[in-house]
Amino acid sequence: MTRERFGTTPEGRDVELLTIGTAPGPVLTVLTLGATAHRLEVEGGDGRRRDVVLGHGTVEERLASGDYVGGTIGRYANRIAGGRFELDGREVVVGAHDRGNSLHGGPDGFDRRVWDVVEHDASVVVLRLVSPDGDQGFPGTLTVEVRYEVDGDTVRVTHEATTDATTLCNLTNHAYLNLDGDGSGSADDHLLTVVADAYTPVDDTGIPLGAHAPVDGTPFDLRAPTRVGTASRTPHEQLVTSRGIDHNLVLTGWQPDGLLRHAATLASPATGTTVELWCDQPGLQVYTGNFLDGSLRSTDGVAYRQGDGVALEPQRFPDSPHHPEWPSAVLEPGERYVARLEWRFSR
Protein backbone atom coordinates (compact mmCIF):
# COMPACT_ATOMS: atom_id res chain seq x y z
CA MET A 1 0.00 0.00 0.00
CA THR A 2 1.44 3.37 -1.02
CA ARG A 3 0.10 6.91 -1.28
CA GLU A 4 2.04 9.60 -3.09
CA ARG A 5 1.59 12.91 -4.86
CA PHE A 6 1.10 12.81 -8.66
CA GLY A 7 0.72 16.50 -9.45
CA THR A 8 -1.49 19.56 -9.10
CA THR A 9 -4.50 20.74 -11.08
CA PRO A 10 -4.63 24.28 -12.53
CA GLU A 11 -6.92 25.16 -9.60
CA GLY A 12 -4.20 24.12 -7.15
CA ARG A 13 -5.68 20.80 -5.98
CA ASP A 14 -3.24 18.02 -5.25
CA VAL A 15 -3.69 14.76 -7.19
CA GLU A 16 -2.63 11.55 -5.47
CA LEU A 17 -1.62 8.04 -6.52
CA LEU A 18 -3.05 5.25 -4.33
CA THR A 19 -1.70 1.73 -4.76
CA ILE A 20 -3.33 -1.51 -3.59
CA GLY A 21 -2.60 -5.21 -4.09
CA THR A 22 0.53 -7.33 -3.79
CA ALA A 23 2.52 -9.38 -6.30
CA PRO A 24 2.18 -12.06 -7.57
CA GLY A 25 -1.46 -10.88 -7.76
CA PRO A 26 -2.65 -7.68 -9.46
CA VAL A 27 -1.24 -4.37 -8.20
CA LEU A 28 -3.55 -1.46 -8.98
CA THR A 29 -2.71 2.23 -8.84
CA VAL A 30 -5.64 4.64 -8.70
CA LEU A 31 -5.51 8.39 -9.37
CA THR A 32 -7.72 10.71 -7.34
CA LEU A 33 -8.10 12.73 -10.56
CA GLY A 34 -11.08 11.04 -12.19
CA ALA A 35 -11.06 8.08 -9.75
CA THR A 36 -8.90 6.61 -12.50
CA ALA A 37 -7.48 3.12 -12.94
CA HIS A 38 -4.03 4.50 -13.72
CA ARG A 39 -1.83 1.38 -13.69
CA LEU A 40 -2.74 -2.29 -13.34
CA GLU A 41 0.21 -4.64 -13.11
CA VAL A 42 -0.49 -8.38 -13.57
CA GLU A 43 1.59 -11.47 -14.27
CA GLY A 44 1.23 -12.87 -17.78
CA GLY A 45 1.24 -16.43 -18.93
CA ASP A 46 4.89 -15.96 -19.91
CA GLY A 47 5.81 -15.15 -16.30
CA ARG A 48 6.42 -11.42 -16.91
CA ARG A 49 4.59 -8.69 -15.04
CA ARG A 50 3.09 -5.88 -17.12
CA ASP A 51 0.92 -2.81 -16.71
CA VAL A 52 -2.15 -3.81 -18.77
CA VAL A 53 -4.14 -0.54 -18.80
CA LEU A 54 -3.36 2.65 -20.69
CA GLY A 55 -2.53 5.76 -18.69
CA HIS A 56 -1.07 9.27 -18.94
CA GLY A 57 2.11 10.43 -17.22
CA THR A 58 1.04 13.87 -15.94
CA VAL A 59 -1.99 15.79 -14.73
CA GLU A 60 -1.62 18.12 -17.71
CA GLU A 61 -1.78 15.24 -20.20
CA ARG A 62 -4.84 13.77 -18.51
CA LEU A 63 -6.70 17.08 -18.61
CA ALA A 64 -5.69 17.67 -22.24
CA SER A 65 -6.94 14.23 -23.26
CA GLY A 66 -10.42 13.66 -24.62
CA ASP A 67 -10.14 9.87 -24.50
CA TYR A 68 -11.27 9.26 -20.88
CA VAL A 69 -8.31 6.94 -20.28
CA GLY A 70 -9.09 4.80 -17.21
CA GLY A 71 -11.49 7.32 -15.73
CA THR A 72 -14.75 6.94 -13.83
CA ILE A 73 -17.50 8.14 -16.17
CA GLY A 74 -20.58 10.04 -15.00
CA ARG A 75 -23.18 11.23 -14.51
CA TYR A 76 -24.24 9.50 -17.68
CA ALA A 77 -21.90 7.16 -19.52
CA ASN A 78 -22.25 7.21 -23.30
CA ARG A 79 -24.42 9.62 -25.29
CA ILE A 80 -27.67 11.54 -24.85
CA ALA A 81 -29.09 12.82 -28.13
CA GLY A 82 -28.99 16.60 -28.48
CA GLY A 83 -28.04 16.96 -24.81
CA ARG A 84 -31.75 17.11 -23.99
CA PHE A 85 -34.24 14.77 -22.35
CA GLU A 86 -37.49 14.88 -20.41
CA LEU A 87 -37.51 14.05 -16.70
CA ASP A 88 -40.49 14.35 -14.39
CA GLY A 89 -42.40 16.20 -17.08
CA ARG A 90 -39.81 18.90 -17.74
CA GLU A 91 -37.04 19.27 -20.26
CA VAL A 92 -33.49 18.99 -18.97
CA VAL A 93 -30.61 20.44 -21.00
CA VAL A 94 -27.12 19.10 -20.32
CA GLY A 95 -23.68 19.79 -21.77
CA ALA A 96 -23.45 18.82 -25.45
CA HIS A 97 -19.89 18.55 -26.77
CA ASP A 98 -19.79 15.52 -29.07
CA ARG A 99 -21.32 16.27 -32.48
CA GLY A 100 -24.22 18.01 -30.78
CA ASN A 101 -24.76 15.31 -28.16
CA SER A 102 -23.85 14.87 -24.52
CA LEU A 103 -21.07 12.31 -24.03
CA HIS A 104 -19.87 10.73 -20.77
CA GLY A 105 -21.49 13.30 -18.49
CA GLY A 106 -20.67 16.48 -20.38
CA PRO A 107 -17.55 18.55 -21.13
CA ASP A 108 -16.54 18.51 -17.45
CA GLY A 109 -17.46 14.98 -16.45
CA PHE A 110 -16.50 13.01 -13.35
CA ASP A 111 -13.29 11.80 -15.02
CA ARG A 112 -11.95 15.38 -14.79
CA ARG A 113 -12.68 15.93 -11.09
CA VAL A 114 -10.45 15.39 -8.07
CA TRP A 115 -12.15 12.86 -5.79
CA ASP A 116 -11.81 12.63 -2.01
CA VAL A 117 -10.18 9.59 -0.40
CA VAL A 118 -12.60 7.84 1.98
CA GLU A 119 -10.66 4.64 2.63
CA HIS A 120 -7.27 3.21 1.69
CA ASP A 121 -5.68 0.03 2.94
CA ALA A 122 -3.62 -2.82 1.48
CA SER A 123 -6.40 -4.13 -0.76
CA VAL A 124 -9.10 -1.45 -0.96
CA VAL A 125 -9.41 2.19 -1.97
CA VAL A 126 -12.69 4.13 -1.83
CA LEU A 127 -13.12 7.56 -3.42
CA ARG A 128 -16.04 9.97 -3.13
CA LEU A 129 -17.35 12.83 -5.26
CA VAL A 130 -20.29 15.15 -4.55
CA SER A 131 -21.80 16.47 -7.77
CA PRO A 132 -24.01 19.48 -6.97
CA ASP A 133 -27.50 20.17 -8.29
CA GLY A 134 -27.20 21.53 -11.85
CA ASP A 135 -23.74 20.08 -12.45
CA GLN A 136 -23.37 19.90 -16.26
CA GLY A 137 -27.15 20.56 -16.31
CA PHE A 138 -28.19 17.42 -14.41
CA PRO A 139 -30.71 17.93 -11.58
CA GLY A 140 -30.14 16.87 -7.98
CA THR A 141 -27.08 16.61 -5.76
CA LEU A 142 -25.49 13.24 -6.54
CA THR A 143 -23.13 11.67 -4.02
CA VAL A 144 -20.93 9.02 -5.66
CA GLU A 145 -18.47 6.49 -4.27
CA VAL A 146 -16.16 4.23 -6.26
CA ARG A 147 -14.58 1.25 -4.52
CA TYR A 148 -11.59 -0.57 -6.02
CA GLU A 149 -10.62 -3.88 -4.42
CA VAL A 150 -7.94 -6.43 -5.25
CA ASP A 151 -8.76 -9.99 -4.18
CA GLY A 152 -6.58 -12.84 -5.45
CA ASP A 153 -6.42 -12.50 -9.24
CA THR A 154 -9.57 -10.34 -9.34
CA VAL A 155 -9.99 -6.58 -9.37
CA ARG A 156 -13.47 -5.42 -8.31
CA VAL A 157 -14.90 -1.98 -9.12
CA THR A 158 -18.13 -0.92 -7.41
CA HIS A 159 -19.94 2.32 -8.22
CA GLU A 160 -22.59 3.58 -5.78
CA ALA A 161 -24.63 6.78 -5.77
CA THR A 162 -27.53 8.52 -4.05
CA THR A 163 -29.45 11.65 -4.99
CA ASP A 164 -31.68 14.23 -3.31
CA ALA A 165 -33.79 14.78 -6.46
CA THR A 166 -34.85 12.74 -9.46
CA THR A 167 -31.92 12.50 -11.86
CA LEU A 168 -30.07 10.20 -14.25
CA CYS A 169 -27.21 7.99 -13.12
CA ASN A 170 -25.20 5.68 -15.37
CA LEU A 171 -21.63 5.14 -14.20
CA THR A 172 -18.82 3.04 -15.65
CA ASN A 173 -15.06 2.67 -15.85
CA HIS A 174 -13.26 3.59 -19.07
CA ALA A 175 -10.07 1.55 -18.75
CA TYR A 176 -8.35 0.67 -22.02
CA LEU A 177 -6.90 -2.84 -21.81
CA ASN A 178 -3.79 -4.01 -23.59
CA LEU A 179 -2.64 -7.36 -22.24
CA ASP A 180 0.72 -7.04 -23.98
CA GLY A 181 1.45 -4.03 -21.78
CA ASP A 182 0.92 -0.29 -21.81
CA GLY A 183 2.89 1.28 -24.65
CA SER A 184 3.44 -2.06 -26.41
CA GLY A 185 1.54 -1.03 -29.54
CA SER A 186 -1.60 -2.38 -31.14
CA ALA A 187 -4.06 -4.70 -29.42
CA ASP A 188 -5.39 -5.85 -32.80
CA ASP A 189 -4.13 -9.40 -32.26
CA HIS A 190 -6.02 -9.81 -28.98
CA LEU A 191 -8.95 -12.22 -29.07
CA LEU A 192 -12.27 -10.80 -27.87
CA THR A 193 -15.41 -12.69 -26.89
CA VAL A 194 -18.63 -10.91 -25.89
CA VAL A 195 -21.73 -12.71 -24.59
CA ALA A 196 -24.20 -10.76 -26.75
CA ASP A 197 -26.70 -11.78 -29.42
CA ALA A 198 -27.65 -8.20 -30.35
CA TYR A 199 -26.07 -4.77 -30.75
CA THR A 200 -27.32 -1.19 -31.08
CA PRO A 201 -26.93 0.38 -34.55
CA VAL A 202 -26.15 4.11 -34.39
CA ASP A 203 -26.22 7.12 -36.68
CA ASP A 204 -23.10 9.04 -37.72
CA THR A 205 -23.06 10.90 -34.37
CA GLY A 206 -23.20 7.73 -32.26
CA ILE A 207 -26.91 7.98 -31.36
CA PRO A 208 -29.04 4.80 -31.56
CA LEU A 209 -31.14 4.53 -34.70
CA GLY A 210 -33.90 2.67 -32.87
CA ALA A 211 -34.22 -0.99 -31.99
CA HIS A 212 -31.34 -3.35 -31.32
CA ALA A 213 -30.28 -5.66 -34.15
CA PRO A 214 -28.97 -9.24 -34.26
CA VAL A 215 -25.20 -9.60 -34.39
CA ASP A 216 -25.46 -12.42 -36.94
CA GLY A 217 -23.40 -11.68 -40.05
CA THR A 218 -21.92 -8.45 -38.63
CA PRO A 219 -18.56 -7.46 -37.11
CA PHE A 220 -20.40 -7.37 -33.77
CA ASP A 221 -20.76 -11.14 -33.67
CA LEU A 222 -18.14 -11.75 -31.01
CA ARG A 223 -19.78 -14.81 -29.47
CA ALA A 224 -16.68 -16.85 -30.35
CA PRO A 225 -13.11 -15.56 -29.81
CA THR A 226 -12.43 -13.05 -32.58
CA ARG A 227 -9.29 -11.13 -33.46
CA VAL A 228 -9.95 -7.50 -32.50
CA GLY A 229 -8.33 -6.06 -35.63
CA THR A 230 -10.32 -8.36 -37.89
CA ALA A 231 -13.63 -7.31 -36.34
CA SER A 232 -12.88 -3.59 -36.07
CA ARG A 233 -11.54 -3.25 -39.63
CA THR A 234 -14.21 -5.27 -41.41
CA PRO A 235 -15.97 -3.30 -44.18
CA HIS A 236 -19.37 -2.51 -42.66
CA GLU A 237 -21.44 0.67 -42.77
CA GLN A 238 -21.63 0.83 -38.96
CA LEU A 239 -17.83 1.01 -38.67
CA VAL A 240 -17.19 3.83 -41.16
CA THR A 241 -17.90 6.93 -39.06
CA SER A 242 -16.59 5.44 -35.82
CA ARG A 243 -13.44 4.12 -37.57
CA GLY A 244 -13.92 0.80 -35.80
CA ILE A 245 -16.15 -0.59 -33.08
CA ASP A 246 -17.69 1.97 -30.73
CA HIS A 247 -21.02 0.30 -30.08
CA ASN A 248 -23.29 -1.03 -27.37
CA LEU A 249 -23.67 -4.80 -27.26
CA VAL A 250 -26.79 -6.15 -25.56
CA LEU A 251 -25.60 -8.69 -23.03
CA THR A 252 -27.43 -12.01 -23.21
CA GLY A 253 -29.40 -13.12 -20.18
CA TRP A 254 -29.29 -9.83 -18.25
CA GLN A 255 -31.87 -9.43 -15.49
CA PRO A 256 -32.36 -6.47 -13.11
CA ASP A 257 -31.32 -8.59 -10.14
CA GLY A 258 -27.89 -7.09 -9.47
CA LEU A 259 -26.11 -10.40 -10.09
CA LEU A 260 -22.76 -10.49 -11.82
CA ARG A 261 -22.70 -12.30 -15.16
CA HIS A 262 -19.88 -13.12 -17.53
CA ALA A 263 -19.92 -10.40 -20.19
CA ALA A 264 -16.65 -10.65 -22.12
CA THR A 265 -13.23 -12.25 -22.34
CA LEU A 266 -10.10 -10.61 -23.75
CA ALA A 267 -6.98 -12.71 -24.35
CA SER A 268 -3.49 -12.07 -25.68
CA PRO A 269 -1.95 -15.00 -27.56
CA ALA A 270 1.41 -13.23 -27.39
CA THR A 271 1.69 -13.10 -23.58
CA GLY A 272 -0.74 -15.85 -22.58
CA THR A 273 -2.72 -13.36 -20.48
CA THR A 274 -6.53 -13.46 -20.22
CA VAL A 275 -9.06 -11.26 -18.47
CA GLU A 276 -12.74 -12.03 -18.01
CA LEU A 277 -15.13 -9.13 -17.50
CA TRP A 278 -18.08 -9.81 -15.20
CA CYS A 279 -20.73 -7.16 -14.58
CA ASP A 280 -24.33 -6.50 -13.55
CA GLN A 281 -25.29 -4.11 -16.37
CA PRO A 282 -27.44 -4.79 -19.48
CA GLY A 283 -25.06 -3.27 -22.03
CA LEU A 284 -21.37 -3.33 -22.86
CA GLN A 285 -19.90 -0.50 -24.89
CA VAL A 286 -17.00 -1.97 -26.86
CA TYR A 287 -14.54 0.65 -28.08
CA THR A 288 -11.44 -0.35 -30.01
CA GLY A 289 -9.41 2.84 -29.46
CA ASN A 290 -10.39 4.20 -32.86
CA PHE A 291 -9.45 7.85 -32.26
CA LEU A 292 -6.11 7.40 -30.52
CA ASP A 293 -4.04 9.38 -33.00
CA GLY A 294 -0.51 9.67 -31.67
CA SER A 295 -1.10 12.98 -29.90
CA LEU A 296 -1.36 11.39 -26.43
CA ARG A 297 1.32 9.49 -24.56
CA SER A 298 1.57 6.57 -22.16
CA THR A 299 2.93 6.80 -18.63
CA ASP A 300 6.34 5.98 -20.19
CA GLY A 301 6.03 8.57 -22.94
CA VAL A 302 5.06 6.25 -25.82
CA ALA A 303 2.56 7.73 -28.31
CA TYR A 304 -0.85 6.03 -28.35
CA ARG A 305 -2.12 5.16 -31.80
CA GLN A 306 -5.32 3.74 -33.20
CA GLY A 307 -6.10 0.34 -31.72
CA ASP A 308 -3.58 0.46 -28.87
CA GLY A 309 -6.23 -0.49 -26.32
CA VAL A 310 -9.71 -1.97 -25.98
CA ALA A 311 -12.29 -0.38 -23.66
CA LEU A 312 -15.04 -2.64 -22.32
CA GLU A 313 -17.55 -0.37 -20.57
CA PRO A 314 -20.55 -1.95 -18.76
CA GLN A 315 -23.49 0.47 -18.62
CA ARG A 316 -27.09 1.25 -19.39
CA PHE A 317 -27.77 1.57 -23.11
CA PRO A 318 -26.81 4.80 -24.91
CA ASP A 319 -29.52 7.49 -25.08
CA SER A 320 -31.81 5.47 -22.79
CA PRO A 321 -33.75 8.62 -21.67
CA HIS A 322 -35.27 8.64 -25.18
CA HIS A 323 -36.08 4.91 -25.07
CA PRO A 324 -38.50 4.14 -22.23
CA GLU A 325 -38.63 0.53 -23.42
CA TRP A 326 -34.98 0.06 -22.36
CA PRO A 327 -33.63 -0.38 -18.80
CA SER A 328 -34.00 2.94 -17.02
CA ALA A 329 -31.16 5.14 -15.80
CA VAL A 330 -33.46 7.24 -13.58
CA LEU A 331 -32.40 7.47 -9.93
CA GLU A 332 -34.88 8.66 -7.30
CA PRO A 333 -34.30 10.02 -3.79
CA GLY A 334 -34.21 7.15 -1.32
CA GLU A 335 -32.78 4.73 -3.90
CA ARG A 336 -29.17 3.59 -4.07
CA TYR A 337 -27.55 3.15 -7.46
CA VAL A 338 -25.10 0.25 -7.59
CA ALA A 339 -23.09 -0.90 -10.63
CA ARG A 340 -20.37 -3.53 -10.29
CA LEU A 341 -17.72 -4.98 -12.55
CA GLU A 342 -14.86 -7.40 -12.07
CA TRP A 343 -11.69 -8.05 -14.05
CA ARG A 344 -10.73 -11.69 -13.46
CA PHE A 345 -7.21 -12.40 -14.67
CA SER A 346 -5.74 -15.77 -15.59
CA ARG A 347 -2.70 -17.11 -17.41
N, C-alpha and C positions, 0 to 999 in steps of 0.2 A: 504494500500500500504506500503510495507516494502522493504528495500534493505540492505542486510547484507553480510558479507564475509563468504564463505564456506570453503575455503582452498587455497592452492597454488600448481601449477603444478611443476614438476621437473625442468622446465625451469625458474621458478620464477614468473609466471604470476598468479595474483590473480583471483580466481573464486568466483563469486557472486551468491547469491540467490535473486530472484526478485519475490515478491508476488503480485498478483492482485485478485480482486473479494472480495465479502463481504458475510458473512453468513446472511440469510439462503441459499443463492445461492452457487454455486461452488467457492472455493478458490484455486487458482492455484499458485504453486511455480515453477519457471523456473530457471534452472541453466545456467549460461553463458558457462559452459563447455558442448559443444555439443548441445547448444540451446535446452536443455533437459526439458521435462515435468517431474519434479522431484517429486512433490506431487500434488494430486488433491483431495481435501476434498469436499465431497458432503453429503447431507442428504439422508438417506435411507428411505424406506417405513416403517421401524420400528421406525423412529424418531431419530435414532442415526447418528451422522456424522462420516464418515470414509474417510481415504485416499485410493482411489480406483485404484492407479497405483503403480507398483513396482518401487523401487528406491534404490540407494546405499548410505551409510552413510558418505563416505569420497571420496575425490578426488582419493586417491590411489586405492580404491576399484573400482571406475568407470574405471580408466585406466587399471586395471588388468582384467576387465571383457571383455569377447568376445561376450556378449549377447545383446549389443546395447540398454540397458534398458532405454526407454523413449527418446532416442536421435533423433536428426534430421539427416536423412540419405542422403548422397550425395557423389560424384556427381550422381552416378547411383545406385538407390535402387535395391536390388536383384542381380542376377548373370549375368555375361557375360562369355560365354564359352571360356575357355583357356586364358582369359584375353586379347583377341585380337579381333579386328573388323576393318572393312574397312570404312573410312570416307573421302569423297571428293577424292576418287581414291587412297588413300594411307592407308597402314596398321598402326593402332594405337595399341600400346602395353601398357596395364595398369597393376596395381598391382594384382597379382594372389596369393591368400592366403587361398582359401577354396577348397581343393581337386583339385587344378590346375585351378580354376576359380577365377574371380574377384567377390567379394561379397561386397555389400553396400559401393561402392566407393573405395575399396582398403584397405590395412592394416592400413592406417592412414586416415580414412574417416572423414567427417565433424562432426561426433559424438564425435570425440576426440580432437576437436579444441576449443579454447576459443574465443567466439564471442564477438563483440563489442555491447554495449547497445546504441541504437539509440533513443529510446523513452520508457518512463516508467511512467504511471500514475495509477489511481485507478483501471482501468479496462483493460488496454492495456500495453503490452510490445513488443517492436520490437528489434530484434537482427540482426546484419549484419556480414557477413564473406566474405572476398575477397580471392578467390582461384586462385593462379597465374597460368599462362600458364605452362603446364607440370606437374601440381600437380597430383601425383599418375599416371602420364602418359597421362592424359587427355589434349587435346589442348585447348588454349584460356584462357584468364583471365575471370573467372566467378564471378560476384558479386551477392551475395545471401542475401535476407532478409526473416526472419521468423517473422510473427506477431501472437501473442497469444492475444485473446480477450475473456473476460467473459461478457456475456450479458444474464441476467435472469438465466435460467437453462441450457444455452448453452455455450460451450467453442468452439471458432472458431480458427482454425490454418490455416494461409495462407502462402504459400511458393512462393516467387517471385525471378526471376533471369534474368540477362542479361549477354551477352558475347561479346567479341571483335573478336572472331573467331569461325568458325563452330565447335560445340562440342556436346556432349551428356548431357542431363539434365533430371533427373528423381528423384525427391525428395519426401520424405515421413517422417512421424513420426512413431517411433517404440515403442510407449507406450504399456506396458503389462497391461491389465485390470484385476482386481479382485474385483468384486463388494461386496465381503464380507470383504474387507479391506486388505491392504498390510500386509503381514506376517501372514495372517489367514489360510494359507494352500492351498489345492488344489482348483482349479476352475472347476473341473470335473463336478460338479453338476449344473453349469450355463447352461442356455438354449441359444443356438445360432441359429440365422436365418440369412441366406445370400441370397440376391436377385440375384441368378446366376443359369443359366441352364446348364453351361459348366464349365469345369476346365481344367488345363494344366498338363497332365501327364509328369513326369520328369524321368531322368535316376538316377543312384545311386549317382550322384554328384549334383543333383538338377537342371540339365539343361533340358529344354524342349525337349521331344522326337520328336516333330513335331506339328501336328495340335491339337487343343483343342478337348476335348471329352465330351459327355453328362454326366451329373452328375447322371442320372437315374441308380439306382441299385448300387451306390457306397457310400462310407462314405462321399463324398463331396456333397451329396444331402441334403442341409441344407435349403431348401425352406420353410420348416415348422420348428417350434422350436424343436431343437434337443439337448439332453444332450451332452455336450462337451466330457466328458469321454467316452460315448458310441460311438460317431463318431470317436474319435482319437484312440481308442483301438480296433476297428473292424478289424478282420483279412482281410487284403487286401494287395496285392503286392506293391501298391504305398505307404503304410505306414511303410513298414519294415525298409528301410534304414533311413528314417527320424524319426522313432520312434514315429510317430504320424502325424498330419497334418502340413505340411509346404509347401503349394501349392497356386498357383494363381487360383482364381476363376474369371470367366469372367462375369462381371456384366451385367445383362439383361437391354437392353434399352439404353445403353450408346451412346451418340452422342458427337462429338467434338465441342460442343457449349458452354462449360464452365459452364453449369448449374449444380447445386447440385441435386443429386438424392439419394433416400434412398438406402443404400447399405447393411446394416446389423443391427441386433438388438441383444444385449446381455442382459440377465436378470438373476438375482439371486433370486430363490424362497426363499432362507433363509432370505434375508434382505429386499425383496420387492423392490429392486433397479433395474432400467432398463436404458440402454443407447442405443440410436439409433445413428448409424454412417451414416452421409450424406457426399458425396464427388462428385468430378467432374472428376474422373479418370476411365479408362476402366476396371482395374483389382483390385482385393483385395487379397493380400497375407494373408492367414490365418495361423497363427503359434501358436501351442498349448503349447509352452514352453517345447518342448521335451527334450532339452539338459540342462535344469536347473538341476544341479546334487548335490546340497548341498554345493558347494564350494564358492558360493556367498551369501551375506547377505543383508537383507532389511535395511532400514533406522533405524530400531529399533534392528538390530542385529540378526534377525531370518533367518535361512538358507533357501534359495530358492531351492525347489525341483521340479522335473518334474511335469508339469501341474499346477504350482502355478499362472500362468497368461496366458491370451490370447491376442496375438498381432493381430490387424486388420490394415493392412498397405495398404492404397490406393496408386496405382502406375501404371505406364506403365507395360506391361507384361515382365516377365523375359527373358533375352537374346534377346530383340527386335532388336538389331543391326543386328542379323543374320536372322531376319524374316521380310523382307520388306513388307509383306502382313499385318503386325500388325501395330497398331498405333505407329507413329514414336516418338522417344525420341530425335531427332536432334533439336538443337537450333542454330539459325543463328544470326549474328550481326543485330541489328535493331529490333529483336523480343524480346518480354517479356514473359518468362515462368511464368505461374501462376498455382498453384495446391492448392485446398482448401479442407478442411475437417471440419466437425462439430461433436462434441459429444453432443447430446441432452439428458439430463437426465430427468427421471421422476420417480415417486414412487407411 
